[in-house]
Amino acid sequence: MELLVLLALVFLGLSVLIRRRGCHTGVRRAGALAPAALVIQNIVDPAAAQCMLVENADHFSNRPAPPFLVALEKSNGGQRGDGLTSVPYGPLWSALRRNLMAEALHPSRLGHIAPLQREATQGLIAALGKELPVVSVREHLSAAVFSVVARLCFGDDIDEGYLRAMRCGIRDIQLIAVVEAKPSSGSMLAKLTGDDELVLLVLEFLGAGAGTVAACLEWTLAHVVNDQEVQEKLSDEVQSAGGTVVSSSRSLIHGMPYLNAVVLESLRMHPTVPFIQRHVHADAAGFLGVGGTTSDLLMQVSVGAIGRYTKTWTDPDEFRPERFLPGGEAEDVGPLPGPKEIRMVPFGTGHRFCPGVGLAMMNIKCFLAALVHEFHWKPPTVGCAGVDVTELNTFVKGMKTPLSVRLTRRTLSS
């Protein structure tokens, strides 16, 4: 459902843009390349990814235009809006990113979302409790995460009916018109952006902030179902913290190492964005030893392959959170790579790493801790060895079989 929400919002946003400008035919802007003109190069080696995304980041910082923006450009007289994920690397990208990092995604603000997280986790626990014992959790996770991100974006006074309307995409296009707050006329952002960019920024914020977090939660819960020892270690840590993790962002970040390790191991094995893509001019391809072409290239880093690279990881196909604890092989590895070595890149790296990494990690830990604190998580049928963890690569890497579990409430010690 989270992908349907994202797609619905994208189409709604495009409807707004097209209706504002009218439908015209025309050529693409100068220099734009049709997807067929790109030579695709797949990157699975961490050293090559390091060379591309970090050491030569200035040459590898443009993303290919998403198909829906190319289609809009074709039908709109060669014009289109760009959001943070699609805008070319340069002054506009810098202004958009700086504005986002200075306001909504500034680390100092993460603690202020605790009331939103608390309300969402309480609602999620209540919703799951109504369907005991066997529950299909994907829809519930998606709704809970979306409520946090949407309220962070639009304000905490949005009611549930409004959230459902946005998620299902069945309301008219005027739902997107909530983006009415304009920057001051003298700001750099005001000079560089218009309504189109604001709409696309909102679509990116909702889609990236909700869909990927919900997918990561589903993957992580699947693994704690399949490994009951990991689940009990995690439950013990949350219980030792007093079971009030949603009220303190500091405890989530610094005080729960096993929770952090479980989340990192899930992201290593199942990064929710399957690929990092870069649109590269032919003359820059030589940095990676690629020659013999005069066409532009699409360099595609396989995030999943890097997270399971056999020369980097011991038993990479095993879910082993302990590798991220002190003394483990990855004790110094976090959600973002350091400057010298790439071992996993679930949130990207280099100039265009995901600016929402702090918010995403906070939300994942908050929901996971609350859910393991409240329920025992087991396979849906008695005697079942575990749940299916086959991957499905779409816009977001999700589980091919939606997670269904048997839940029982924990009897917690006082």
N, C-alpha and C positions, 0 to 999 in steps of 0.2 A: 504493500500500500504506500510505503514511503516514496517509492519511485513514481507511482501514479500521482501522488501529491505534487512532486517536483515537476513532472511533465505537465500536469494540469496548470500549475502556476506559470510555467514557461509559456504555454499556449495562451493563457490569459494575458500575460504581459505583452506577448507579440501582438495580440489583438488590439491592445491599447495603442501600441506604437503604429500599427498599420492604419488603424482608424484615424489617428491624429494626422498622419501624413498623406493618407490616401494610397491606393494601390497604383504604382507606376511601373513601367518597364524601363530598363536601362542597363548600362554596363556596370561591372563591379568597379570599385575604386582602383586607381592606378596601383599596379604592383601586386594586386591580389591574385592568388593562384587557385585554380580549381583543384579539388582534392586529387583528381587523377594525375596531375602533373608532379605529385610528390613521390620521391623514392623512399620507401619505408626501410628503416634500419632498426632492428630490435637489439636492445642492450640488456644483457643479463649478468654481466660481470660488475661487481661493486667498484673495482678500480676504474673501469671505463665510465661508470656513472659518476664517480668522484671527479674524474678529469672533465667531464661534460658539465655537470651541474654546479661544481664548486670552483675548480681551478680555472675554468674558462667560462664562468657564468655569464659574462657580458655578451658572449657570442651564442649562448644557449638559453635565452630567457624569454623568447617569444613562443607563445602557444598557437597551435593551429586554430583557426576560427571554427567554433562549433557549427555543425550543419544547419541548425535553425537560424543562426545569424547570417550565414552565407545565403540562405533562402530569402531572408528578410532583405538583405542587401540587393539581391537580384530584382525583387519585386518593388523596391523602394527607391528607384532612381540612383542606385549606387551609394545610398546612405544607410547607416545603421548605427545603433547605439552599442557601446561596449561596457561590460562590467569589469570588475577587478580581475576575474579569471581569464578574460579574453582580450583585454586591452593590450596593445603592444608595449613592450618595455620602453619606458621613457618618462617624460615629465607628467603626463596624465596618470600613468600607472603609479608613479611616486606619490602624487597628490592624493589619489584614492586610497592607497594603502596607508599613508601617513595619517589621514583623517580617521580611518577605521581603527588603527592601532592606538591613536591618541584618545579615542572616545570609547566606543562600545566594547572593544577588545583589549583595552589597557589592563595589565595585570592587577592594578590596584582596584579595579572594579569587579573582579571575579567574586570577591567576598560578598558583594551586594546582591548576588543572584540566589543566595541561600534561601530566602523566603519563597522564591519561585520554585526552586528545586524541592523544598519541603512539601509545598502544596502538590506538586506533580507526583512525587513519590508516594505520598499518602493516597492520592487518587488512584495511582497505579496499583498499589497494594490492595485497596478496596475493590477495584475492578477484578483483579485476579482472584481475590477471595470469594467473589460471587460465583465463580465458575469451577471451584474445586470439585473433584480432585484433579481431573485431566484438563489441561488448558493449552490452547494454542496461543502463544504469547506475542507473535509478531505485531499484530494489530494494536495490542495494548502498549507495547514498547514504543511503537511509532507515534501513537497519540500522546503519550506522556512526554516524550522528548520534544515533539513539535510544540506542545503547549509552552514549554520553557523558552524555546528559541523564539516563538512568535511573540510571547509577552515581553521578552527582552528587546525585541525589535520594535513593537508597536505600543508597549505599555501594559501594565499588569491589570488593567480594567477590562480586558477583552473577555467576554463571557464564553461559555463552552459552546454555545450554538454558533458563535462566530468562528471559533476554532474549527468546528466540524465542517463548516461551510468552506473554509479555506482548504482544509485537508482533502475533502472529497471533490473539490473543483466543480461543484454543481451550481454555484451562485453566478451571477452575471459579472462582467469584467470590472464593474465598479468596485469590487473588493480591493483591487490593486490601488484604487484612488486614495487609500489611507495614507499613501506617501505624499502628504501635502506639505510637510515641513520643509521649507526651502532654506538653504544656507544664506548667510548675509551676503549682500551684493558685492561686498569688498573682499570676500575671501577668495583664496586661490581656487578652491574647489568650485565655487560659484562660477568663476570665469571659465573653468574647464569642462563643466558638466551641465547637462540639461535634464529634462524629465526622463528621456530615454535611459540615460545612465542610472538615474535614481531607481527606476523600475527594475533594471537588470541587477543592480546591487542588492535590492531587496530579495529578488528571486534567488540570487546566489546565497545570500545569508540564510534564508529559510531552507533551501535545498541542501546545501553543504552542511549546515549546522544541525539538521534534524535527521536526514536520511542516513548519513554515515555513522552517526552516534548510535542510532537504533540498530543498524546492521552489526556494529561492533559488539553491542550488548547481546544480541542474539547469538553471535559466534561464541562469546565468552561464556554465556550461560550454558551453551551446548557442551563446552568442554568441562565445566564444573559438574554437569550431569554425568558425563562419561568418566570423570575422575573424582570419586567421592572423597578421596583423601585430600585433594586440593580444596574441595568445597569445605571440608571441616576445618582445615587450617585457616581458610579465609573467614569462615564464620567465627572461629575463636578470636581472630584478630579484631574483627568488628565488635564482638561482644566485649573484648578487653578495653576497647575505646569508649565503652558506655552505650553503644548503639545509637549515638546521637550524631553520626557523622554528617548529616545534612545540615546541621546547625553551625558547622565550623569548617570553612574552606581550608584553614591552616592544617587541621588534622588530616584532611584528605590528601594534601600535598606532601606533608612532611612526616606525619606520624603513623603511616600505615604502609610499611615497605612491602608486605606480601600482597596487599591489594594492588599496589603499583606494579609489582612483578607479574601478577596475573593478567592485568590489562596489557602490559607491554608484550607478554608472550602471545596473547591473542592477536595483537596488532602485527607482530612479527609473522605469524602464520597466516593470518587472513587480513591483510591491509584492505581497507574498504574501498580504496581507489585502486583499480588494477594496474594502471599505467600512468607514468609521467610522460607527457608528450611535448616535444619542442619542434617548432618550425625553424629550420636551419638553412641558411644560404649555402650554396655549394662550396664557396671558398672557405667557409668555416669548418666544413666536414673534415678537413685535413688534421684538425686537432685530435681526432679520434682515429686517424689512419685510414679514413674513407676517401677514396679518390676515384677518378675515372668517370665522374658524372658532372654534367653542367646544369642539371636540374636541382631545384631546392629539395631538401630532404625532410622527412618526418622521422625524427629520432624518438624512439619509444622505449622508455626504461620500464622493464617488467619489475614492478615493486614486489610482487609475490616471489619471483625467482631470487631476487636479492635477499629477501628474508629467509630463504631456505638454501642459500648457497652452501654447498657441502664443504668448501675450503674455509668457510667462515664460522659455521655452526656445527656443533656436535649433535648427531641424531636430529637433524632439523625438522623431521616430520613428527617428532614427539612433542607433546604439550608438556613443557617442563618449566614452570615459573621460577624455580629455584636458580636457574641460570642467570637471572637478573638480581639476585641477592648478593650481599657481600661474600666474596670468595668464589662466586660463580664466574663463568666464562664471559658474561656480559654485564658485570656489576657496574661498569661505567657507561653503559649504553642507555640512552633515553629516547623519547619520542622523536627528537630531532638529532641528526648526526653531528658529531664534532667536526672541526675544520680539517682534520687530517685523515679521517677514514670513514667510509660508509659501511655500515653493517645491516642497517634496516632504514627504510625511508617511508614510513606510513603517512607522514605529513609533508613529504617532499624535503627539499633542501636548497641551498643557494639563495639567490635573490627572491625566488618565488615560492619559498616554503609557505605552508598554510598559515595565515595569520590567526586562525581560530584554534590553534593547537591547545592553548591553555584552557579555553572554554570547553573544547571537546573532551579533554582529559578529565576536567572537573565534572562534567555531566556524566561521563561513563562511570567514573568511580562512585559518584553519588548514588546513581541508580543501582549499580551492581552491589554496593555495600548494603543498601537498604533491602534489596530483594533477597540476598543470602542471609541477612540478619533475620528476616521475617519468615522465610520458608525453607523447608528441605526440598531440594530439586532432584528428581529421579526420572528415569525413562518412563514413558507413558504406560507401558504394560509391565506387569510383574514378571520377572525373569528375563526381561529384555537386556541384552548386553550393553546397549548404549544407543544414542541417537545418531542419525546419518549426518556426517559433516562434509558431504560432497559440495564443492563450490560451484557457483553459477556466476559467470562474469557478465555483468551488464554495465550500466553507468556506475553502479555500486556493486562491489563483490559481496553477494549475499549467499545464504544457504539455499541449495537447490530444493531441499525439502524443508518447509517452514517448521520451526521448532515447536514440538508438542511435548509437554512434560506432565508428570504427576507431582502435584504440590501438596505438602502437608505443612501446617503451621508448626513452628518450633516452640518448644516449651523452654522459655528463657529463665535462667537463674536470676535472682534479684541482686 
